């Protein structure tokens, strides 16, 4: 049995909100299919089962080999087994063990590394977003059961950690990384929720200082775009990749690398962010001081960063095979995107403070997109070049202040 590492200060119990039972079809195993096919649905309203309940799953994704069908949704996008009270009918009638395995696993997920298995919770879950319920450190036995279930659902999943790089071209052994990891987590814990921007800057500063001094982190191929325009073009592309207006729509899951490069070679005169019918120039967004968010929002952003760093889900095999520095700067950008989205919402009401519910839903969208994103090698190379610059990170952080 591999050692299971559990993040401290992170809680979870299901809030019963039903938000995890929306829109996307749930993949189910053959065992799930046989079990659900044997049940009686006479208690359900006929309209709920007006079309087929299951659909055969044909996927080329090797991670989905165990799954044979999907559990289809109603016309309103909700699970066919979700009651009017947003409760799971299967759970109520037959117990939690009758639910599809993927439903039983959510929001738990795991990352297997040479140092053991690291626990992560999906921030698409309301309970995770609210940090509600019992501490994970008090759920050890449950986590072992969830890990066993994870292994049954993804038996061929193996994570290759043999090619870790501090930055592109500077490999790092796993034990060397773990030394860095301890310091990164210490800085996050010391900084705490009230100093998230300062903490992000310190994480970047620490990693940069580990590098040999002769390395030029600001080197870019010749482009016509001014430095600030490069920042804006990058942010604009990542904003629309990670925070689309409709996360359930058929969205691209990779950067349009060639279009992005073309924008750097032939930069636009102005760059504007657009979201949900609202638009703003980067100068307008910069002039709108967001300041410190409410305590719950700051705590949520802090937990999001802490959990992804703890679970090693920001670089290498954990995310897009980015280097450690580029992966950390990518995390910086994600928080900046959340704050810019809040700024964009506030442009029409500059006197009103962003609400926690607004922050919560933005982070939920971000998490859902992170599970969908599959960056190509070309996109990873571009991000490596654009995200290693500590000066760019400082400018971007200032933009979202």
N, C-alpha and C positions, 0 to 999 in steps of 0.2 A: 504494500500500500504506500503510494507516494504521499509525502507530507503535504497537507493542505494549508496554505497560508491564508489568513483571514484579516482583512483591514480592520483597524481599531476605530471606534467611534461611529461606525456605520450600522444602521438599524434597518430591519425590514419585517413587515407583516403586510399581507394583502389588505388593501382598503376596500375591496369589493366595488370599485368604481366602474368596472367594465371597459375601461379604456384600452386594455390589451386585447379586447375581443372585437376590434373594429377593422374593417376594410380588407387587410391582406388575408388571403386564404391560408389556413394552417396546414402544414405538411403533416401527414399521419403515416404511421408504419402499417405493415400488413396486419400485425397484431391488433393495433387500434381499429383498423377497418373491420376485421372479423368481430371484434368485441362490440363495436358500435352497431354493426349490422344486425346483431342478435337481439338488440334491445327493442322494447315496445315504445312507440312514440305517440300512443293514443292520447296522452295528456296534453300534448302540444297542439296549438291551434293549427288547423289545416293550412292556413295561409303561410305559416312558417315553412312548411315543407312543400310549397307549391312547385318547386323545381328540384332537381337532383341534389342530394345531400353530399355526395362524394364525386370527385372527378379524378380520373387516373392521372398520375403525375409522370410526365416524361421530361426528365431534366438531364442535361449533360454535365451538371455540376457534380463532381465526385463526392462532395460533402453531403449530398442528398441521396446517396445510394440506398440507405435504409428505408426511405420514404416511398410509398407506392401510390398514395392518393393525396388529395387535398380536401379539407373540409370547407365546403363552399359557404358563402355569405348570403344574407337576404338582400333584397333590392336596396335597403337603406344602409348597407355596408356592415351591419352587425352580424355576429355569429348567430346561426339558426337556433342555438341552444341558449341564447341570452334572453332572460325573462324581461318583462316590463319593468321590473325592479332592478335591472342590470345585474342579476345574479345568474350563475351558471346552473341551468336546469339539470345537467348531468350530475353535477356536484350535489345538488339538492336531492335528487331522486335516487342515485346509486352510489354516492360517495366520491371523494376526490380521486381515488385510484382508477375510476372509470374514464376520466378525462383523457384526451390524447396526450401522449408522452411530452410533446412540445409544450402543451399548456401546463403540464405539471412542472416542467423545467423552468419556465419563465418566472421571474426575471434573472434567475441564476445562470451564470456562465463561468467558464474556467479557462485559464491559459497555462498550458504545460510548458515548463522551462527546465533547464538542468538543475535548478535549485528546488524543484517541486512544483506543485500546482497552486496557482494564484487565483483567488476568488474575485469575481467582478459581478456587479448587479447592473442591469440595464436601466438607464435613466429614462427609458420610455415608460417605465412603471410609475404610477402616481405614488405608491408607497415608498419607492426609492427616492423620488423627487422630494417628498416630504420628510424623508428619513424617519418614518413612523415605525413603531413596533419594537420588537426585541432586538438587542444587539446581536450582530452576526457572531461575535466571539462566544455567545451563549447558545449558538445553534450548530455546534460542531457535528453532532450526529446527523442532523438533517443535511448539512452540507456534504457529508460523506455519501449520503443517499443520493443527493443531487449529482454529485460527481460520478457515481456509478451509473446513473441514468444518462448523463452526458456521454460517458464512454460507450454505452450501448447504442446511443443515437448517432454517434460520430466515431465509429470504431477505427476508421482508417486515417483519422486526422492526426497528423504529426507536424510539429513545429520545428523548423530548422533554424537553430540559433548559432550555427557555426560561422556565420559571416557578419558578425556585429561590427559596426564601424562607428567610431566617435564622430568623424565626418567622412565623406567619401574619400577613400584612399588611405585611411588610418584605421586599420583593424584593431579590435579590442577583444581580449580573451574574456570569457564569461566571469571569471573571478575578479578581473579588473573592473568589469561593468558593475558587479555587485558592490564593490567599494564605492563607486560613484553613486549607485542607487541609494545606499544608506545615507549619503550626504544630501541627495536630492529630497528624500523623504523627510530628513531632519529639517531642512530649510522650509519645506511646506508646512510641517507641524508648528515650527517656531513662528512662521509668518501668520498663520491662522486666517480665518475668514475676513477679518477687517482690513487686511493688507494684501489682498490678492494681486493687485497690480505690482506692488513692490516685490512680492514673492516671485512673480513670474520673471521680473527683471533680474532678481538675484539668481534664479535657476539658470537663466541664460548666461549671466556673468560667471557663475561657477564653472560651467562647462567650457566656456571660451578660455578661461584661465588655465584649464587643464591642457589645452593644446600648446604645441610648440609655438613660440612667439613669432617665428618667421613665416607662419602660414598667413596668407592673404585671404581673409574671409569676405572681402568686398569686391573680389574680381568678377566682372561680368563680361560676356562677349560684347563687342561694339554694338550699341543700340542707340537710336536717336532719342529715345524717351529720356526725359529728365528723371532724376532719382525719385522725386515725389510722385511723378506720374507712374513710374514702375510700381511703387507701393500701391497706388490707387487701382491700377489695372489688375494687379494680383488680388487685392481685397475684393474687387468687384466680381471677378471670376469665382473665387472661393465662396463669396456670399451667396451667389445664385446656385452654386453646387450644393452647399450645405443647408441653406435656409430658403428653399423654394416656397412659393405661396401655398402650394398643395403638395404635401409630402407623399400623398397616396397616388398622385398622378404618375404617369409613365415618364419619370425623370431620367436624364442621363446619369450614369454612375461613374463617369470619368471626366477629367478635364478635357476640354476641346483644345488639345495641346497646340495644334497648328494655328488655330485662331488666336490663342493667347500669345504665341510667339510673334505672329503678325502684328498684334497690337503693340508689342514692345518695339518691333522694327519700324513700324509706321504708327506712332502713338496718336490717339484721338486728341482733339483740342481740349475737350473736357470729359470728365468721367463722373457719372452720377449713379447713385444707388437707387434702385426701384424695388418696392415691396408692397404688395396688397394695395396698389393704387396710390401709394405715397412715394414721393421722389425727393431727393436732396443731393446737392453738390457736396463734395468733400469739404469745401470751405464752410458751408452751412453746418455740416455735422461737427466739424472741428470747433466752430464758434459756440455750439450748443454744449455747455459744460454739463456732463451727466453727474459727475461727483460720485460720492459713495452711495451705493444702493441701500435699500432697507436690509436689516440684519438677516432675514430669511433668504433674500436673494444672494447676498454675499456668501452666506453659508453654503447655499446650493452650488454656486460656482466653485467654491473652494473644495467641496466634496467631489465634484466632477473631476477636477484636476487631480486631487489626491488619489481617487480610485483608479484613474487611468494610469498614473505613474506607478502606483502600487502593483497593479496587475500587469505591468509591462505592455500595455496596449497603446503605445504611442510611437513605436519604432520597430525596425527589424521585422521578425516574424509576427510581432504583435500588431503592426500596422504598416502596410505598403512597402516594407523593406527600406524605410527611411533610415538614415543614420541617426544616432542619438541626439545630436545637436539639431538637425533639421526636424526630427520628431518632436523635440521639446518646443522649438519655435512654432511648429504646426499647432501645438496645444495653445501657445500664446495667441496665435491668430484665431483659434476657435473662440476663445473668451472675448477677443476683440470683436468678432462677428456678432456675438450675443449683445454686446454693449452698443454696437452700431445699429443693430436692429431696434433696440430700445430707443436710441436717439432718433431714428427715423420715425418711430411711432410718436415720439414726443414733439416732433417738429410742428405738428398742428396744435399741440397743447403744451407750449414750453414751460408753463408755470406748474404743470402737474408732474409729480414724481412718478416714475414707472412703478407699476404694481408688481408684487411678488407673483401673482398669477400670470402676468405677461412674461416675466422671466422664466417661470416654470414651463410654459408652453413652448417658448423658444428653445429651451434646453431639451425638451422632449422631442421636438422636430430634429434638432441637431443629432441626438442619439439615434433616432430612427434612420437618418441619412448615413451616419457612420457605419451602421450595419449593412447598408446597401452598397456603399462605395467600394469599387474595385479599380484601383489606379493602375494604369498600364506602366510598363517600364519607362516609356517616354515621359509620362507625366511625373513619375518619381524622380527622374533625372532633372526635369525642370524645377520641381519643388526643391530638390537638393541645392540647386544653384541659387534660387531666389530666397530660400529660408535659412541659409547659414549665416547671413549678415546680422551681427548684433546691432549695428546702427539702424538697419531697417526695422528690427523689432522694437527698438526704442521709439522710432518715429511712429510706428503703427500703434504702440501702446499709448502714446501721447494723443494720437488722433481720437482714441476712444475714451479719453479721460473725461 
